[in-house]
Amino acid sequence: MLEPGFQGPARLEPDREVPMRRWMSLVGFVTFIIAAGVLYAQDAEADAVFTYVDGDVVKKQAELEEWEQALLNSRVSKGYQVRTYVESRAELTLNESSIVRLAPRTTIDVVKLFEESREGYNDTLFQVEEGDIWAAVQGLGEDDSFVITSDIMGTACRGTTYRVNVSEDGTTMLRVYSGAVELWDPMMAILGPGFWETESVGGGGDERYEVVGPHEVAGPHEVSEEEWRLKLITGMQQIIVGPDGKVVQRGAFAATDPLEQTDWVLWNQERDAGR
């Protein structure tokens, strides 16, 4: 039985109810903005951006059939393929300090891009199907990995400038300009390298690089045909491996080498100098 004078549940006064609604709306809006910002940052971190495109450059997601034109400032992520045609070049910027460039007639697969491993560090992996790519890698986390592979050669690096060329028959050439690159045979079913520290060699600086290897390397050295698997290739060293997995050529190369006077190499060096 209602008490005399009962007039229903108490209500906020109008001048108090409106500010409360505004406050709740503001809190909801701020929460939305923060969440959107976090999602955007995570998404942007997992992308690579085309910061240079010249000629006919295309990209596609691996599961799709149709290629689309790769435009300046467009993006690719894990699972994409990128291809350059005749007289075409492209540059992908991965973070503020690392880039990968594609020469004409080059096709790569973006297998991993800043993908978090079970150990909590970030993995990046490119597979070169054919062509020539130039990588300048800096700014990785302490335990992050950066890997470029062909069918017969795997490379991992840190603080390094190097190039990988894969010919039509699969022959793969690695040339290291500064820093150090770990080299292994992907057919050995190695899932991924781990890093520990050794001194920089061949780069001419006092900085230190973290590189893969079963032991410290005191300086530039040749890699024998029997030893090329799981070996360190340092600044101004090269190795060429044939489609059968055998070493074709190894040792030092000079800046005056005819292969170093090509328009492709000189253009990359000019781009690097301007970064």
Helices and strands as residue ranges (DSSP letters): H 14-45, E 48-54, E 57-61, E 68-69, E 75-76, E 80-84, E 89-93, E 99-102, E 106-116, E 122-137, E 145-149, E 154-166, E 172-184, G 186-188, E 196-199, E 208-211, E 231-234, E 237-241, E 247-252, G 258-260, H 263-273
